[in-house]
Amino acid sequence: MARRTPPGPDLFDVEQKIVDIDVRDEMQGAFLEYAYSVIYSRALPDARDGLKPVQRRILFGMHEMGLRPDKGHVKSSRVVGDVMGKYHPHGDTAIYDALVRMAQPFTMRLPLVDGHGNFGSLDDGPAASRYTEARPAPAALLMTASLDEETVGFVPNYDDQLMQPEVLPAAFPNLLVNGASGIAVGMATNMAPHNLVEVIAACRHLISHPDASLDDLMRFVPGPDLPLGGRIVGLDGIRDAYESGRGSFKTRASARIENITARRKGIVVTELPYLVGAEKVIEKVKVLVQGKKLQGISNITDLTDRTKGLHLVIEIKNGFNPEAVLAQLYKLTPMEESFGINNVALVEGQPRTLGLRELLKVYVEFRTDVVRRRTAYRLRRKEERLHLVEGLLIAILDIDEVIQLIRAADDVATARTRLIQVFDLSELQANYILDLQLRRLTKFSRLELESERDELLREIERLRALLEDHQLLLNVVSDELAAVAKEHGTPRRTVLLESDGVSPTAASATPLEVADDPCWVLLSSTGLLARTSTDEPLGTGGARRKHDTIIFAVRTTARGSVGVVTSAGTVVRLSALELPTLPPTNGAPNLSGGAPLAAFVDLPAGALPLALCSLATDGPGLALGTKQGVVKRVNPDFPGNKDEFEVISLKDGDEVVGAVDLTSGREYLVFVTSDAQLLHFGADGVRPQGRSGGGIAGIKLSAGAFVRGFWAVDPAADNVVVTVSGSANSLPGTESGSVKVTPYEEYPAKGRATGGVRCHRFLRGEDTLLLGWAGPTPPMAASGSGVAVDLPEATGRRDGSGTPASAPIARVAGPA
């Protein structure tokens, strides 16, 4: 570019000079100055107090403003304006951002600012500084304690009008406890927070054992402790960082799998990785689901509040393995993040990469120097005070002469000179005596002064001993650190895992969708439903269950369906996939982990659930018995496209009282009536009908009688009949009645549609059967609440009376 010739000298009164410079040298110099300014004055923390300049100036500014944790908050804008005008020559945004970060409990492990108002969250920014208030947190007092005792050096502020501390005294290792992050020119720092108690324990160990190795120190500091907890997976990267200053580790959300509804399982997230917000996770999950890169999630809800904290619920679709979905979430979403450690800090004004031992050593040396300087300052002040006290004691001993001397003097200067000459005092002592109030010149004041002198002598001796003995000085540092840990320490929040508990690679080992493996669907006497995780045998029933009894068990597959037979003569389809899964067991399964049947099926009005049945389209089908004595075998032509269908056409006033899946078609069907009649006949004598059929006559009922129970027994098994008698006027479930157990072979077979034979003799006050059951031995009974009820031994008297039951019996079942 051509350069215009400057005007002649006649146009200007001053002489012009043009200096030729090398652009390369100018750019290099300017860039180096800028880089140095960024590194030293803005981006990197000091290894001694762990603060960047802006943070240090904020804490010092609040200290100078007289703000304290036990005083009221002030507007954040007031703090920002004071710091900006006096110490930090940058914009208010940078100052307020630093102040906000020091007040956020999810950012700092030990917050230094106590904020009042909206200081932001992991997903949202803070309110403007004019809307929030701030004051120092208790930990901030530890950073500025002893600041006025010449413990650290002071330097001029940006305009040389005020003085500011070069570094704060820092009564705890703030850099390790709260971590740091910053980007400078050509370098950056990223340090994780740690537990205060653990870091101080490591400092004290290093004080006691200066040659301690890294492994020794890691016994006290095993890893970072993040503000919101979470989990750290894999410790190798942490040891690398503690050794060399560089490394990485994975932070993982804390999540558990639980039943969020009776039909659905879900993943409940209670802790997220460091600096990851719930909205970030929700947004990523939605994007992945919409892009079909993440399957098995039907909904995600944020239920976080102030009482229970983070509570993110991820609902899993039926048919998907929650463990595999969780592994996919760890792999594809911010529920697992990598944290890169880069321990860069300023040491003697130079950026250095420090390991754990170096960080602790720098702090211990700095804190030792702070305590030494504080001790020297206190010693000097004590000696100065002792000097004054000794002079005052001399004056009090000759108080009359002192007063006379002062009264005779023409002015203060003359009095000062005479006091120094007559009593051999220093100028300081003479001035102190002249400023003394007469009320101090009492006998009591003399005793106080002598006591103060003795105390000062003892304190001076102690302080000199500290300065002369380095080990005693280290003991003071260690004891003060222990006091800080005791007062401000909190338990560890982050769990450290040596290796993956649920590795992201588990997705390949665990199928995402639930396999259509064989299983059992179970129904208990209290109406709880569940399915087994395998097709393993359900046990022999020899082990007595303390609670509840399995009354129906139907074999199906995990993606199959079973039917719920109702008293209205309908079958409601039930998906096995929706049911809670019981863990594998060697004995009879326990349905305490089941869910109520009402949570899965909507029954017709007035209908009651009676039994579970298979919906297989082959086999001998389903046998039904009604209250009016009708029996029906249903052809297994169940529709596959209906969730509810009819299996018998009932007459007015009739209802189904029992339903049984037939396995061979050669079973015996058993009716038990309310007037204690029992009839059994072969199932092969009942012709199967379609679902619309009304059945045929099963048992002939006497006037006023009705069917109390309907069952099917395998003639090859060892069967028994259980009957319970009582009063028809008693409330259901309140009368224990009399119970009797009789071998099945004691009852002779009769033809269908006959009246059967007597099965129970009523005692006085009894006029009806409350319950009748037939099935394989050993029978097990349960009350309405599911508590097991003991049954008597089987007797050979088919028409005998029973013995009193220990509790009202609601259901009886055979072995599981």
C-alpha positions in Angstrom: 0.0 0.0 0.0 1.4 3.4 -1.0 2.0 5.8 1.9 0.8 9.4 1.5 3.6 12.0 1.8 3.1 14.0 5.0 2.3 17.7 4.7 5.1 20.2 4.8 6.3 21.8 8.0 4.5 24.9 7.2 1.2 23.2 8.0 2.2 22.1 11.5 3.7 23.7 14.5 5.2 20.4 15.9 7.9 18.2 14.4 6.6 14.8 13.1 8.6 11.6 13.4 7.9 8.3 11.6 9.4 5.2 13.2 9.9 2.1 11.1 9.3 -1.1 13.0 9.2 -4.8 12.1 5.6 -6.0 12.0 6.7 -9.6 13.0 8.5 -8.4 16.1 5.6 -6.1 17.0 3.1 -8.9 16.7 5.2 -11.3 18.6 5.7 -8.9 21.5 2.1 -7.9 21.6 0.9 -11.5 21.6 3.3 -12.5 24.3 2.2 -9.6 26.5 -1.5 -10.6 25.9 -0.7 -14.3 26.6 1.1 -13.5 29.8 -1.8 -11.3 30.9 -4.3 -14.0 30.2 -2.3 -16.7 31.9 -1.3 -14.8 35.0 -4.1 -12.3 35.5 -7.3 -14.1 34.3 -7.4 -17.8 33.4 -5.2 -19.9 35.7 -5.6 -20.3 39.4 -2.8 -19.9 41.9 -1.7 -23.2 43.4 -1.5 -21.6 46.8 -5.1 -20.4 47.4 -6.7 -22.1 44.3 -8.2 -18.8 43.1 -8.2 -16.9 39.9 -7.6 -13.1 40.3 -11.3 -12.3 39.8 -12.3 -14.8 42.5 -9.7 -13.5 44.9 -10.8 -9.9 44.3 -14.4 -10.7 44.9 -13.6 -12.4 48.3 -11.3 -9.5 49.3 -13.8 -6.9 48.1 -16.6 -8.6 50.3 -14.1 -8.7 53.2 -13.4 -5.0 52.8 -17.1 -4.2 52.6 -17.6 -5.7 56.0 -19.9 -8.5 54.7 -20.1 -11.6 56.9 -22.0 -14.9 56.9 -23.9 -13.8 60.1 -24.9 -10.4 58.5 -27.5 -9.6 55.9 -27.2 -10.2 52.2 -26.5 -7.2 49.9 -27.3 -6.8 46.2 -24.9 -8.7 44.0 -24.6 -5.6 41.8 -23.2 -3.7 44.7 -20.5 -6.3 45.2 -19.8 -6.4 41.5 -19.6 -2.6 41.2 -17.3 -2.3 44.2 -14.9 -5.0 42.9 -15.0 -3.6 39.4 -14.3 0.0 40.5 -11.5 -0.9 43.0 -9.7 -4.1 42.0 -10.8 -5.8 38.7 -10.5 -3.6 35.6 -12.8 -5.7 33.5 -16.5 -5.9 32.7 -19.2 -6.5 35.3 -20.3 -9.7 33.4 -17.0 -11.5 34.1 -17.2 -10.5 37.8 -20.8 -11.6 38.2 -20.2 -14.9 36.4 -17.4 -15.7 38.8 -19.4 -14.7 41.8 -22.3 -16.9 40.6 -20.0 -19.9 40.2 -18.7 -19.5 43.7 -22.3 -19.6 45.0 -23.5 -22.7 43.1 -23.6 -25.9 45.2 -23.6 -28.0 42.1 -20.4 -26.4 40.9 -18.3 -26.0 44.1 -17.8 -28.7 46.6 -17.5 -26.1 49.3 -19.2 -22.9 48.1 -17.5 -19.6 49.0 -20.5 -17.3 48.4 -23.9 -17.6 50.1 -26.3 -16.5 47.4 -29.9 -15.4 47.9 -32.2 -15.5 44.8 -31.9 -17.2 41.4 -28.3 -18.2 41.0 -29.1 -20.5 38.1 -29.1 -24.3 37.7 -27.4 -26.8 35.5 -29.9 -26.0 32.7 -30.6 -22.3 33.2 -28.5 -19.2 33.9 -28.8 -16.9 36.9 -30.9 -13.8 37.2 -29.3 -10.5 36.7 -27.1 -9.1 39.4 -29.7 -6.5 40.3 -32.1 -9.2 41.3 -29.9 -11.4 43.4 -28.1 -10.9 46.8 -24.9 -12.3 48.2 -22.7 -12.5 51.2 -19.6 -14.6 52.1 -20.2 -18.2 52.9 -18.6 -19.6 56.1 -15.8 -21.2 54.0 -15.0 -17.7 52.6 -13.9 -16.6 56.1 -11.3 -19.4 56.0 -9.9 -17.9 52.9 -9.5 -14.4 54.3 -8.8 -15.3 57.9 -5.6 -13.5 59.3 -5.5 -11.3 56.2 -4.8 -8.3 58.4 -1.9 -10.0 60.2 0.7 -9.5 57.4 0.3 -13.2 56.4 0.5 -12.5 52.7 1.9 -9.8 50.5 -0.1 -6.9 49.1 0.3 -5.3 45.6 -1.2 -2.1 44.1 -4.4 -2.4 42.3 -4.8 -1.5 38.6 -4.6 2.3 39.1 -2.1 2.3 42.0 -4.7 3.9 44.3 -5.4 0.9 46.6 -3.6 -2.3 47.8 -4.9 -5.8 47.2 -3.6 -9.2 48.4 -1.3 -11.1 46.1 -2.8 -14.3 47.4 -5.3 -15.1 50.2 -4.2 -16.9 53.4 -6.5 -19.9 52.5 -7.0 -22.0 55.7 -7.9 -25.1 53.5 -6.6 -26.5 50.2 -9.2 -24.7 48.0 -7.7 -25.7 44.7 -8.2 -29.4 45.3 -11.5 -29.1 47.3 -13.3 -26.9 44.8 -11.4 -27.6 41.6 -10.9 -25.1 38.8 -11.4 -24.7 35.1 -10.1 -22.1 32.6 -8.7 -21.6 29.1 -5.6 -19.5 28.7 -3.4 -18.9 25.6 -1.8 -22.2 24.6 -2.9 -24.0 27.8 -5.9 -24.8 29.9 -6.8 -26.1 33.4 -9.5 -28.5 34.4 -9.4 -29.8 38.0 -12.1 -31.9 39.7 -13.5 -31.1 43.2 -12.5 -33.3 46.1 -13.7 -34.1 49.6 -12.5 -31.6 52.2 -11.9 -34.2 54.9 -9.9 -36.5 52.6 -7.7 -33.7 51.2 -6.9 -32.4 54.7 -6.2 -35.9 55.9 -3.7 -36.2 53.0 -2.1 -32.8 53.9 -1.7 -33.8 57.5 -0.1 -37.1 56.5 2.3 -35.3 54.2 3.2 -32.9 57.1 3.9 -35.9 59.3 5.6 -37.9 56.6 7.4 -35.5 54.1 8.6 -38.5 52.1 5.1 -40.0 51.6 4.6 -41.7 48.3 1.6 -41.2 45.9 0.1 -44.5 47.0 0.3 -43.4 50.6 -1.6 -40.2 49.8 -4.2 -42.0 47.7 -5.2 -44.0 50.8 -6.6 -40.6 52.0 -7.7 -39.2 48.6 -8.9 -42.2 46.5 -10.5 -39.9 43.9 -12.6 -36.8 43.2 -15.8 -36.1 45.2 -18.3 -34.3 42.9 -20.8 -31.9 44.4 -23.9 -33.8 43.3 -22.5 -37.3 43.8 -22.8 -39.7 40.9 -20.4 -42.5 40.2 -16.8 -42.5 38.9 -16.1 -45.6 36.8 -12.5 -46.8 36.4 -9.7 -45.5 38.7 -6.7 -46.0 36.4 -7.1 -42.5 34.8 -7.4 -41.0 38.3 -4.1 -42.4 39.4 -2.5 -41.2 36.1 -3.7 -37.7 36.9 -2.5 -37.8 40.5 0.9 -38.9 39.3 1.5 -36.7 36.2 -1.2 -34.1 36.5 -3.0 -35.4 33.4 -5.6 -38.1 33.1 -9.3 -38.8 32.7 -12.2 -40.7 34.3 -15.8 -41.5 33.5 -18.6 -40.0 35.6 -21.8 -42.0 35.5 -25.3 -41.2 36.6 -26.8 -43.0 39.6 -29.8 -44.9 38.4 -31.9 -47.8 39.6 -34.5 -50.0 37.9 -37.9 -50.2 39.6 -41.6 -50.7 39.0 -43.0 -47.3 38.3 -46.5 -48.7 37.7 -47.9 -52.2 38.0 -47.5 -52.7 34.3 -44.3 -50.8 33.6 -40.7 -50.8 34.7 -38.7 -47.7 34.6 -35.2 -46.3 35.2 -35.1 -43.7 38.0 -32.1 -41.4 37.8 -31.2 -39.6 41.1 -27.7 -38.3 40.3 -26.2 -37.1 37.1 -22.5 -36.6 36.0 -20.7 -33.4 37.0 -22.2 -30.3 35.5 -24.8 -32.3 33.5 -28.4 -31.1 33.8 -31.6 -33.0 33.5 -32.9 -31.0 30.6 -29.7 -31.9 28.6 -30.4 -35.6 29.2 -34.1 -35.3 28.3 -33.3 -33.4 25.1 -30.7 -36.0 24.0 -33.0 -38.9 24.8 -35.9 -37.4 22.8 -33.6 -36.8 19.8 -32.3 -40.4 19.9 -35.8 -41.8 20.3 -37.1 -39.7 17.4 -34.2 -40.8 15.3 -34.8 -44.4 16.2 -31.3 -44.7 17.5 -32.5 -45.5 21.0 -35.3 -48.1 21.5 -37.4 -49.3 24.4 -38.3 -45.9 26.0 -41.9 -44.8 26.0 -41.7 -41.6 28.1 -39.3 -39.5 30.2 -40.4 -37.3 33.0 -38.6 -34.9 35.3 -40.0 -35.1 38.8 -37.2 -33.1 40.4 -38.2 -30.9 43.4 -36.6 -29.3 46.4 -37.5 -32.1 48.8 -36.2 -35.2 47.0 -33.8 -33.5 44.6 -33.1 -34.9 41.2 -35.7 -37.5 40.2 -35.7 -38.3 36.5 -38.1 -41.2 35.5 -37.5 -43.0 32.2 -40.4 -45.3 31.4 -39.5 -48.6 29.6 -41.7 -50.2 27.0 -43.0 -53.7 27.7 -40.8 -56.2 26.0 -37.5 -54.5 26.5 -34.8 -55.3 29.0 -34.3 -52.3 31.4 -30.7 -53.3 32.0 -30.0 -53.2 28.2 -31.8 -49.9 27.8 -29.8 -48.4 30.7 -26.6 -49.6 29.1 -27.6 -47.8 25.9 -28.4 -44.6 27.9 -24.9 -44.7 29.3 -23.4 -45.2 25.9 -25.4 -42.6 23.9 -26.5 -39.9 26.3 -24.8 -37.5 28.8 -25.7 -40.0 31.6 -22.1 -41.0 31.2 -19.5 -38.3 30.6 -15.7 -38.3 30.5 -13.9 -35.8 32.7 -10.4 -34.8 31.6 -8.0 -33.8 34.4 -5.4 -31.2 33.6 -3.9 -29.9 36.8 -2.3 -26.6 35.5 -1.8 -23.9 38.1 0.5 -21.0 38.8 3.5 -21.7 41.0 5.7 -18.7 41.8 4.1 -17.0 38.8 4.8 -19.8 36.3 2.2 -22.2 35.0 3.0 -25.8 35.9 1.3 -29.2 35.6 1.1 -30.7 39.1 0.3 -34.1 40.4 -1.5 -34.8 43.7 1.7 -34.8 45.8 3.0 -31.6 44.2 -0.3 -29.8 44.8 -0.4 -30.8 48.5 3.3 -29.9 48.9 2.8 -26.4 47.4 -0.2 -25.8 49.7 1.5 -27.1 52.8 4.6 -25.0 52.2 2.4 -21.9 51.6 0.2 -22.5 54.6 3.3 -23.0 56.8 4.7 -19.7 55.6 1.3 -18.1 56.3 1.4 -19.4 59.9 5.0 -18.4 60.3 4.3 -14.8 59.1 1.2 -14.7 61.3 3.2 -15.9 64.3 5.9 -13.3 63.7 3.3 -10.6 63.4 1.6 -11.6 66.6 4.9 -11.9 68.4 5.8 -8.3 67.3 2.4 -7.0 68.5 2.7 -8.9 71.8 6.2 -7.4 72.4 4.9 -3.9 71.6 2.1 -4.3 74.0 4.5 -5.7 76.7 6.7 -2.7 76.2 3.7 -0.3 76.8 2.5 -2.3 79.8 6.0 -2.3 81.4 6.2 1.5 81.0 2.7 1.9 82.5 3.7 -0.2 85.5 6.7 2.1 86.1 4.5 5.1 85.9 2.0 3.7 88.4 4.7 2.9 90.9 5.7 6.6 91.0 2.3 8.0 90.1 2.6 11.1 92.3 5.9 12.1 90.8 4.6 11.5 87.3 1.6 13.7 87.9 3.8 16.4 89.4 6.1 16.2 86.4 3.3 16.5 83.9 1.7 19.4 85.8 5.0 21.3 85.9 5.6 20.9 82.2 4.9 23.9 79.9 3.6 21.7 77.0 3.3 18.0 75.9 6.7 17.9 74.3 8.4 19.1 77.5 6.4 16.5 79.5 7.4 13.7 77.1 11.1 14.7 77.3 11.0 14.9 81.2 9.3 11.4 81.4 11.9 9.9 79.2 14.8 11.4 81.2 13.5 10.8 84.7 12.0 7.3 84.3 14.2 6.0 81.5 11.2 5.4 79.2 11.0 5.1 75.5 9.1 7.6 73.4 6.3 5.1 72.8 5.9 4.5 76.5 5.9 8.2 77.3 3.2 8.9 74.7 1.1 6.1 76.0 1.4 7.5 79.6 0.4 11.0 78.4 -2.7 9.5 76.6 -3.6 7.5 79.7 -7.0 8.2 81.4 -6.9 9.0 85.1 -9.4 6.3 85.9 -6.8 3.7 85.0 -4.6 4.8 87.8 -6.1 2.6 90.5 -4.8 -0.3 92.5 -7.1 -2.6 90.6 -5.6 -1.4 87.3 -2.1 -2.2 88.6 -3.2 -5.8 89.3 -4.7 -6.1 85.9 -1.5 -4.8 84.3 0.7 -7.2 86.2 -1.6 -10.1 85.2 -1.5 -8.9 81.6 2.3 -8.6 81.7 2.6 -12.2 82.9 0.2 -13.4 80.2 2.1 -11.5 77.6 5.4 -13.0 78.7 4.0 -16.5 78.5 2.5 -15.9 75.0 5.7 -14.3 73.8 7.6 -17.3 74.9 5.2 -19.6 73.1 5.4 -17.6 69.9 9.2 -17.5 69.9 9.3 -21.3 70.4 7.1 -21.7 67.3 9.4 -19.5 65.2 12.5 -21.3 66.5 11.1 -24.8 66.1 9.9 -25.7 62.6 8.3 -28.9 63.7 6.1 -27.0 66.2 5.0 -24.7 63.4 4.0 -27.7 61.3 2.0 -29.1 64.2 0.1 -25.9 64.4 -0.7 -26.1 60.7 -1.8 -29.7 61.1 -4.0 -28.9 64.1 -5.7 -26.0 62.3 -6.4 -28.1 59.3 -7.9 -30.7 61.5 -10.2 -28.1 63.1 -11.3 -26.9 59.6 -12.1 -30.5 58.6 -14.1 -31.1 61.7 -16.2 -28.0 61.4 -16.8 -27.9 57.6 -16.3 -31.4 56.5 -19.1 -33.5 54.9 -19.3 -37.2 54.0 -18.2 -38.4 50.5 -20.9 -38.1 47.9 -19.4 -39.8 44.9 -19.1 -43.5 44.6 -15.8 -44.8 43.2 -16.1 -48.0 41.1 -13.0 -49.9 40.1 -14.7 -51.2 37.0 -18.0 -51.0 35.1 -21.0 -52.2 37.0 -23.2 -52.0 33.9 -20.8 -51.5 31.0 -22.0 -49.8 27.8 -20.7 -53.0 26.0 -23.3 -54.9 28.0 -25.8 -54.0 25.3 -24.2 -56.7 23.1 -24.3 -59.3 25.9 -27.8 -58.5 27.1 -30.5 -58.5 24.4 -32.4 -55.2 24.2 -35.8 -56.9 23.8 -37.1 -59.6 26.1 -36.8 -63.0 24.6 -40.0 -65.0 24.2 -38.8 -67.6 26.6 -41.2 -70.0 28.4 -42.4 -68.9 31.9 -45.2 -69.3 34.4 -47.9 -66.7 35.2 -48.9 -66.9 38.8 -51.9 -65.7 40.8 -51.9 -65.7 44.6 -54.8 -65.9 47.0 -54.6 -62.2 47.7 -54.9 -61.4 44.0 -51.2 -60.7 43.2 -49.9 -61.4 39.7 -46.4 -62.1 38.6 -44.4 -64.2 36.1 -41.3 -66.2 36.6 -38.1 -65.4 34.8 -37.6 -69.0 33.6 -39.6 -72.1 32.9 -38.0 -73.8 35.9 -40.2 -76.2 38.0 -42.2 -74.4 40.6 -41.4 -76.8 43.4 -43.4 -79.4 45.2 -45.0 -77.2 47.7 -43.3 -79.1 50.5 -41.8 -75.8 51.8 -44.5 -74.0 53.7 -44.9 -70.4 52.7 -45.4 -67.9 55.5 -47.5 -65.5 53.5 -49.9 -66.0 50.6 -50.6 -69.0 48.5 -50.3 -69.6 44.8 -53.7 -70.7 43.7 -53.2 -70.7 39.9 -50.0 -71.2 37.8 -50.3 -71.2 34.0 -47.4 -72.0 31.6 -46.9 -69.5 28.7 -44.1 -67.5 27.2 -42.8 -64.0 28.1 -44.5 -62.5 25.1 -47.6 -64.7 25.3 -50.9 -64.1 27.0 -53.1 -65.9 29.5 -56.8 -65.4 30.3 -58.5 -64.3 33.5 -61.9 -66.1 33.8 -64.5 -64.0 35.5 -67.8 -64.9 37.3 -69.7 -63.2 34.4 -68.6 -66.0 32.0 -66.0 -64.0 30.2 -62.3 -64.3 29.7 -60.1 -61.1 29.8 -56.8 -61.4 28.0 -53.7 -60.6 30.1 -50.2 -60.0 28.6 -47.5 -61.8 30.4 -45.0 -59.2 29.3 -46.6 -56.5 31.5 -46.4 -58.6 34.7 -43.6 -58.1 37.3 -40.9 -60.7 36.9 -39.9 -62.8 39.9 -36.2 -63.7 40.3 -35.2 -67.4 39.9 -35.8 -69.5 43.0 -35.0 -73.1 44.0 -38.2 -73.6 46.0 -41.8 -72.4 45.8 -41.9 -68.8 44.4 -42.8 -65.9 46.6 -45.3 -63.4 45.1 -44.5 -60.6 47.5 -43.0 -58.8 44.5 -46.2 -59.2 42.5 -48.8 -56.6 41.6 -52.6 -56.5 42.1 -54.6 -58.1 39.4 -56.8 -55.0 39.2 -53.9 -53.0 37.9 -53.8 -55.1 34.7 -57.4 -56.0 33.8 -60.6 -54.0 33.8 -63.4 -56.5 34.8 -67.0 -56.2 33.8 -69.3 -54.5 36.3 -70.1 -56.9 39.2 -67.8 -59.6 37.9 -65.1 -61.3 40.1 -61.9 -62.9 38.9 -62.0 -66.6 39.4 -59.0 -68.3 37.7 -56.2 -68.1 35.2 -56.4 -70.1 32.0 -54.3 -70.9 29.1 -55.2 -69.3 25.7 -53.6 -72.1 23.7 -55.7 -73.2 20.7 -54.9 -76.9 21.1 -55.6 -79.3 24.0 -58.7 -80.4 25.8 -59.8 -76.8 26.6 -61.4 -75.1 29.6 -63.9 -76.6 32.0 -66.4 -74.3 33.8 -68.9 -74.8 36.6 -71.7 -72.4 37.5 -73.6 -71.6 40.6 -76.8 -73.3 39.3 -74.9 -76.6 38.6 -74.2 -76.2 34.9 -71.0 -77.7 33.5 -69.3 -76.8 30.3 -66.2 -77.7 28.3 -65.1 -74.9 26.0 -63.5 -75.6 22.7 -60.0 -73.9 22.6 -60.9 -71.6 19.7 -60.1 -68.4 21.5 -60.0 -65.3 19.3 -56.6 -63.7 18.9 -57.8 -60.2 18.2 -60.0 -59.6 21.2 -59.0 -58.5 24.7 -62.3 -59.8 26.2 -64.7 -62.5 25.0 -67.5 -64.7 26.3 -66.9 -68.4 27.0 -70.4 -69.4 28.3 -73.9 -68.2 27.8 -75.4 -67.9 31.4 -79.0 -68.0 32.4 -80.5 -65.1 34.4 -79.2 -65.2 38.0 -76.4 -67.7 37.2 -72.7 -67.1 37.5 -69.5 -69.0 37.1 -68.0 -70.3 40.4 -65.0 -72.3 39.1 -62.8 -72.7 36.0 -60.1 -75.2 35.4 -57.6 -75.8 32.5 -57.8 -79.4 31.5 -54.5 -81.1 30.6 -55.5 -84.5 29.3 -59.3 -84.5 29.1 -59.4 -87.5 31.4 -59.7 -85.6 34.6 -62.6 -85.9 37.0 -64.8 -82.8 37.4 -65.9 -82.1 41.0 -68.9 -80.1 42.2 -69.3 -79.2 45.9 -72.6 -77.6 47.0 -73.6 -75.4 49.8 -75.6 -78.2 51.5 -72.5 -80.4 51.6 -73.1 -82.6 48.6 -70.1 -83.7 46.4 -70.4 -85.1 42.9 -67.5 -86.1 40.6 -67.6 -87.6 37.1 -65.3 -87.9 34.2 -64.6 -84.9 32.0 -64.7 -87.1 28.9 -68.5 -87.4 29.6 -69.0 -83.7 28.8 -69.1 -82.8 25.1 -67.0 -79.7 24.3 -69.0 -76.7 23.0 -68.2 -73.5 21.3 -67.9 -70.2 23.2 -71.5 -69.3 22.7 -72.8 -72.6 24.2 -74.7 -72.6 27.5 -73.3 -75.9 28.9 -75.2 -78.9 30.2 -76.5 -80.1 33.6 -73.6 -80.9 35.9 -75.1 -81.6 39.4 -78.7 -81.8 40.6 -79.3 -79.3 43.3 -81.8 -79.5 46.2 -84.1 -76.6 46.9 -82.2 -73.5 48.1 -78.8 -75.1 47.5 -76.1 -73.8 45.1 -72.7 -74.8 43.9 -69.9 -73.7 46.3 -66.9 -75.0 44.4 -65.9 -76.5 41.1 -62.6 -78.2 40.4 -60.9 -80.9 38.3 -58.6 -83.6 39.7 -56.1 -85.9 38.0 -57.1 -89.5 38.8 -53.4 -90.5 38.8 -52.5 -88.0 41.6 -53.0 -88.4 45.4 -56.0 -86.1 45.9 -57.9 -84.8 48.9 -61.1 -82.9 49.5 -61.2 -79.9 51.8 -64.5 -78.6 53.2 -65.2 -75.8 55.6 -68.6 -75.5 57.3 -70.2 -72.6 59.1 -73.3 -70.4 59.5 -75.0 -68.9 56.5 -75.9 -65.8 58.6 -72.3 -64.9 59.4 -70.5 -62.2 57.5 -68.1 -63.5 54.8 -64.6 -63.8 56.0 -65.4 -63.5 59.7 -66.2 -67.1 60.7 -63.5 -69.6 61.1 -65.9 -72.6 60.9 -65.0 -76.2 61.0 -62.5 -77.6 58.5 -62.1 -81.2 57.3 -59.6 -82.9 55.0 -60.7 -86.2 53.4 -59.0 -88.5 50.9 -60.6 -88.1 47.5 -61.1 -91.9 47.0 -63.5 -91.9 49.9 -66.1 -90.3 47.6 -67.7 -92.7 45.1 -68.3 -91.5 41.6 -71.9 -90.8 40.5 -73.3 -90.0 37.1 -73.5 -86.5 35.8 -76.7 -84.6 36.7 -77.2 -86.5 39.9 -77.1 -85.2 43.5 -73.8 -86.8 44.6 -73.0 -87.9 48.1 -72.7 -86.1 51.5 -69.2 -84.7 52.1 -69.5 -82.9 55.4 -71.7 -83.2 58.5 -72.8 -79.9 60.1 -72.3 -79.3 63.8 -74.7 -77.3 65.9 -75.0 -73.7 64.7 -73.7 -74.7 61.2 -76.0 -74.9 58.2 -73.9 -74.4 55.1 -70.5 -75.1 53.5 -68.4 -72.0 53.4 -65.8 -73.5 51.1 -65.1 -76.7 49.1 -62.0 -77.7 47.3 -60.6 -80.8 45.6 -57.0 -81.3 44.4 -53.6 -82.8 44.9 -52.0 -83.2 48.3 -50.6 -81.4 50.3 -53.3 -78.7 50.4 -52.4 -75.2 51.6 -54.9 -72.7 53.0 -54.7 -69.0 53.4 -56.8 -66.3 55.0 -58.2 -63.3 53.2 -55.0 -61.3 54.1 -52.8 -64.1 52.7 -51.6 -65.5 56.0 -51.2 -69.3 55.9 -53.8 -71.3 57.9 -52.9 -74.8 59.1 -55.1 -77.7 58.0 -55.8 -80.8 59.9 -54.6 -84.3 58.9 -56.7 -86.1 56.3 -59.4 -88.5 57.8 -61.3 -91.4 56.2 -64.8 -90.1 57.2 -66.2 -88.6 54.1 -69.4 -87.5 55.8 -67.8 -86.6 59.2 -67.8 -83.2 60.8 -64.8 -80.9 60.9 -62.5 -79.5 63.5 -62.4 -75.7 64.4 -60.2 -73.8 62.1 -57.5 -71.4 63.5 -58.6 -68.6 61.3 -61.2 -67.9 58.5 -60.1 -69.7 55.3 -60.5 -67.7 52.1 -58.7 -69.9 49.5 -57.2 -73.4 49.3 -54.6 -74.5 46.8 -52.4 -77.5 46.0 -48.7 -77.5 45.7 -47.2 -74.7 43.6 
